[in-house]
Amino acid sequence: MSELTGMSPSIEQVDVCVPITALKTFDLGQKLFVFQGQGPYFRVIDDQTGDVVAQIQGFKRNNVHGFILLPQHDNRVQVIIWGGPSVRLIEVVFGAVSDEPTSVSAATSELLAPDWILSGCAAVPGGTNAVYLLTANNALLALKLSEGAFGRYKSSICMRQLTSSVKSILYTGDLIAISASHILVVSGTAFGEIIVWSCFINDQTTGDTEAIGSIHHFFTGHEGSIYGVRILPQVQTLKDGQSTRLLASVSDDRTLRIWDISDCERKSVEDRSAYSTDGFELRSTGFGSTATEYSEVGSESCVAKAYGHAARIWAVSPRSTREEIPGKLGLVTRGEDCTCIHWDLEWNSSSAGSTKYQLRQTDSIHPHSGKHIWSMDLCSQGEETVVFTGGADGALKSHRIRESNRPKKPDPPVNLRLAKLHGPKTFALVAPDCVLCCTVRSEIRLGFLGPGEYAEIAWEELCALEDLSSFASMAGSTSLGLALIGNSKGLVRLYNHDTKLVRDLVNLSERALAFFILETSEPSKSFSFIAAHLKDDEATMVTVHDWKTDSPRVETAIIVLPEKPFEISSAAKTHDDQYLILGSKLGGLATYRMSGLSLPSGPLVLNRRAHGKEGTHHIQALPATNGDSNTSSQFIFTCGRDGHYCVHEIKTIGDEHESLSFETLHRTPSALGSHLQGAYFDENTGDLMIYGFKGQTFVLRNESKQTDIDHIPSGGFRRTWTFHPGLNGSRQAILLFQEGAQVLAVRIQTGRNRSVRAGAHGREIKSLDCQPHIEGRPLLFATGAEDTTLRIMSPSNDAGTAPWGSFKTHLILKTHNSGIQQVTWSKNGRYLFTSAADEEFFVWKIGSLASFGVTTVLLATCPKTEQDSELRITSFDMVEVETSGSEEYLVCLTLSNSKIRIFHFTPNEGSYFTQLAEGQYMTNCLTQARFLVKDSSVGLITAATDGYFTMWDLTNTLDPFYAISASELKLKTSLQETEISPESIVCENRFQITSNSIKAMELVQISENVDLLLAGSDDNSVTVSLLRTSPTNGDRTAQVVTVSIPDAHTASVTALQVISHRKTRHTDTGAEVTSLTAVTSGNDHRIKTWSITIDPAQSGTKGIDIDLQSDRYSPVADISSLGLLQNPTESRLLVGGVGLELLRLKFK
């Protein structure tokens, strides 16, 4: 811990990333803005850039759950925000010109309603300046807004209850103002019921406003709690042109249901209520049809029903109705499964006046990670509906739905027999809008792609080549504008797209099964390609010079392939053209020196399992780097059918490159799994784009922003297909695939699905740790969450900048199979250690590459006690071990069955774990572990759910392996391939410091014989213990004194962090004292700062002094961990739980 000049820091927020719980779009003519509720904050997002243009903390601590927009005045709009019981009026002023900033201010103070608010609406336009809110107990509130100076605010809100309906516990509701005196309300209950009722207001001009409630419908049928109801827009095309009002509902039973409530709009205060009851008789104890003595209750059924989603459905929203599409209304649902499903509600009215409804699912989008889409809003833009979603991952995503002129596949050919004669045998792109095809009749045809999403292809016959009747192979290059065509006898022809001519190029005397064109970064008069043959012990490299002239010159070289099996699946050259890389269908990579291809020798380096046992499909050269004067490095990027993408380094030593090494620097699983086919880097954003298949669907995905761009049903990877990312700036990718006797072309709009604001984890973060500062490298931190993923991120002070804000994700690692328990960096920042359930303990090597970014590779996995073990590794710790040439570690793991395992870990090539010792605690689960290395002894401190911390003496156990002196460990001899029988260890001393489970623990050295143990407990307490150890007859005895702060928090204390540590002199006695500043947090949303002073010279608890310095609210729920980000210029505190918060520390 670095010493700081001050001990009482001030804390200010930099940024926060928590679940987005409310969204509302606002169209300002030329610009679209999104109002976003994220925690207690109201944010204004520019849709085009994704930047946060303005924000304000709307509530003291309640999350923002909804918005009600009031009439706009020029460039000023007022918004009622609500969340929990809190209500407030916010005013947003947009700049009159483009460069003027947007401002947000609170127009009223925060007002508390008598109950939780579920929904609201504004009064009808032109009516009173009122807003209506529905509470969780089915009461309707009226808010009256008044202008004028009211203390520090320009407006005020007057709230009163109008009326209530059936007394029930509501989970959802919706309401609209039919007129100035009629509010239509729909309430969804926890018991699966839907209550449709009206509030009639008879006078709004005086303070004696009277309101009457009347129940119209009591719908049952859902088999679970109602989580979403929505009153749909009026439909004018039903029942002989009469308007019809429908209601949509979603539930715990995963169904979307439609109900007819047309009669409600025509109700008045004179009409009798459909139920002459206060509602208590309407209660039932179960779900589904209500069984009561009133047979008419619950007898109404829905008009349409459909199942969707894999979990609970949270809400449903209507899309814009369109006059040009009669008989149809679009809907979108969002759910717990992080999915948005698109629906078409279609109807058909008979001559008898009855109407049949049908719900049809049209698409499914999975925009977020983890669980829960908590908010959604839709807006219409031309022929499209833009859907904005906010998830538990804190991300704001958008995707588009084409409402009219929806793209569809071309109809099958009328004359199928004739079409099959012209059907494709093979094809390749020769330009982004042109495809060359060889038909089953041996015709060479050129196809021109038309406009539109499913582009029509206009074919032109170029020639017929009879020798292609039995076999044809083809490869194309859009950058060069050429194609290669091979026949069964080894003849290779060249197609030049500039001249539209096909000419003989070279006869290889052996059939070329496939061609691999070696792309170059710059246009050239020459190009090279690899021809793979049926005989898989060699291939041919062909170089064509002056290929655009009438007399191209051809050079061939034989490539001796590695020992079988090695079938070529991909090829590329390094940037300096010195090395050739070949990928195999069994996941291998072979590296050749270009200058020695014709020599009868194999590859310089062979890695047969670069992608496991699956194919290496894609190889791409990355920019090279120069090391010292004697070394240089080339880098290649590869993708394989094992679902991983990798970065490899080819390092050469010496001017003549006499020595060459090959190392995998990065290996990450992709979201596409085993059918990852390729990747590229977007030329505009630099984002990594990957593509492949999920079942029979082609998927294009922005891997950097974790967003699926599009899904195209295409029959799967076994069909003939090709893909092109499109021209720079076109924002259009091209997919061609064969369907029957046709070649279908699809233009993929790469901006259709966007990550407006990127988020983080979709489940609660269980652990985080900050990388020690490394000069010249960005500061990183790692997070592990319940969603089983690890994220490597970096902080930023540019909170408003899109898309990352202050939390830029560099890597997402999805190797663990269960929720992460702990993440910890090594002291040098090169390794990351992670643990989870199923006894998973992984070690990752972390690096950085200028042309790629942060890199990682899974270095080692700790062996389990049993192969199918399901034990959680609840905590671990490691100590660096000094060795002659490498970094090695002593590692301790605590398991959920109270066992302790101690290993020596060597992270060099062939990384291995050697178990040295094991131990067993009592029946209580161990929660924390810390090594204690002092002088010539090694100890272990563990904490458990029984409120005790325990000391274990490891000195004698580790003495055969380590020289222990000056608080350091030195390895006596290599443990590689050494068989060791683990020695049993037993606990020496147990000390109770709290009455419940110890959730967090920090160990700080005070002096040679005194250590401080800071702990947080499940009983809400924070304890400070002084541990005094002294050597006695070769052993170390321990004495402990503890000061406890009961109810330090109002919930379990789950996280703590020492943020400063220094030694000073006591002002009275002159004795040396230690001053610390610690931060604690837990499940109560509070972050507290404590000043702790330790005087070792004082006896007992007199030497411990604790003062509370600050207490602030955090919008992060269920805080699990705290981390300190430090560099020479600033210190920042990272808060992790259900989201992330970044705080700046300023020491006074």
Sequence and secondary structure as in RCSB ss.txt:
>XXXX:A:sequence
MSELTGMSPSIEQVDVCVPITALKTFDLGQKLFVFQGQGPYFRVIDDQTGDVVAQIQGFKRNNVHGFILLPQHDN
RVQVIIWGGPSVRLIEVVFGAVSDEPTSVSAATSELLAPDWILSGCAAVPGGTNAVYLLTANNALLALKLSEGAF
GRYKSSICMRQLTSSVKSILYTGDLIAISASHILVVSGTAFGEIIVWSCFINDQTTGDTEAIGSIHHFFTGHEGS
IYGVRILPQVQTLKDGQSTRLLASVSDDRTLRIWDISDCERKSVEDRSAYSTDGFELRSTGFGSTATEYSEVGSE
SCVAKAYGHAARIWAVSPRSTREEIPGKLGLVTRGEDCTCIHWDLEWNSSSAGSTKYQLRQTDSIHPHSGKHIWS
MDLCSQGEETVVFTGGADGALKSHRIRESNRPKKPDPPVNLRLAKLHGPKTFALVAPDCVLCCTVRSEIRLGFLG
PGEYAEIAWEELCALEDLSSFASMAGSTSLGLALIGNSKGLVRLYNHDTKLVRDLVNLSERALAFFILETSEPSK
SFSFIAAHLKDDEATMVTVHDWKTDSPRVETAIIVLPEKPFEISSAAKTHDDQYLILGSKLGGLATYRMSGLSLP
SGPLVLNRRAHGKEGTHHIQALPATNGDSNTSSQFIFTCGRDGHYCVHEIKTIGDEHESLSFETLHRTPSALGSH
LQGAYFDENTGDLMIYGFKGQTFVLRNESKQTDIDHIPSGGFRRTWTFHPGLNGSRQAILLFQEGAQVLAVRIQT
GRNRSVRAGAHGREIKSLDCQPHIEGRPLLFATGAEDTTLRIMSPSNDAGTAPWGSFKTHLILKTHNSGIQQVTW
SKNGRYLFTSAADEEFFVWKIGSLASFGVTTVLLATCPKTEQDSELRITSFDMVEVETSGSEEYLVCLTLSNSKI
RIFHFTPNEGSYFTQLAEGQYMTNCLTQARFLVKDSSVGLITAATDGYFTMWDLTNTLDPFYAISASELKLKTSL
QETEISPESIVCENRFQITSNSIKAMELVQISENVDLLLAGSDDNSVTVSLLRTSPTNGDRTAQVVTVSIPDAHT
ASVTALQVISHRKTRHTDTGAEVTSLTAVTSGNDHRIKTWSITIDPAQSGTKGIDIDLQSDRYSPVADISSLGLL
QNPTESRLLVGGVGLELLRLKFK
>XXXX:A:secstr
    S SSEEEEEEEEE  EEEEEEEE SS EEEEEEETTEEEEEETTT  EEEEEE SSSS   EEEE   BTT
EEEEEEEETTEEEEEEEE  SSTTS  EEEESS  EE SS EEEEEE  TTS SEEEEEETTSEEEEEEEEEEEE
TTEEEEEEEEEEEE S   EEEEEEEEEETTEEEEEEEETTS EEEEEEEE   SSS   EEEEEEEEE   SS 
EEEEEE   EEEETTTEEE EEEEEETTSEEEEEE GGGGG  TTS  SS S SGGG  SSSSS  SS TTTT  
  SEEEE  SS EEEEEE    TTSTTEEEEEEEETTS EEEEEEEEEE TTS EEEEEEEEEEE  SSSS EEE
EEEEEETTEEEEEEEETTS EEEEEEE SS        SSHHHHHHT EEEEEEEETTEEEEEETTSEEEEEEE 
STTEE EEEEEEEE GGGSS  EEEEETTTTEEEEE TTSEEEEEETTTTEEEEEEE SS EEEEEEE  SS  S
EEEEEEEESSTTEEEEEEEESTTSSS EEEEEEEE  SSS  EEEEEE TTS EEEEEETTS EEEEEGGGTTSS
   SEEETTTTTTS EEEEEEEEEEE STTEEEEEEEEEETTSEEEEEEEEEETTTT EEEEEEEEEEE TTGGG
EEEEEE TTT  EEEEEEETTEEEEEETTTTEEEEEEE   TTS EEEE  STTT EEEEEEEETTEEEEEEEET
TSSEEEE    SS EEEEEE    TTS   EEEEETTS EEEEEE S TTSTTTTTEEEEEEE   SS EEEEEE
 TTSSEEEEEESTT EEEEEEEEETTTEEEEEEEEE   SSTT    EEEEEEEEEE SSS EEEEEEEETTSEE
EEEEEE STT EEEEEEEEE  SS EEEEEEEEETTEEEEEEEETTSEEEEEE HHHHTTTEEEETTEEEESS  
TT     EEE EEEEEE  SS EEEEEEEE SSSEEEEEEEETTS EEEEEEEEEEETTEEEEEEEEEEETTSSS
S EEEEEEEEEEEEE TTT  EEEEEEEEEEETTSEEEEEEEEE TTS GGGGEEEEEEEEEE S EEEEEEEEE
E SS EEEEEEEESEEEEEEEE 
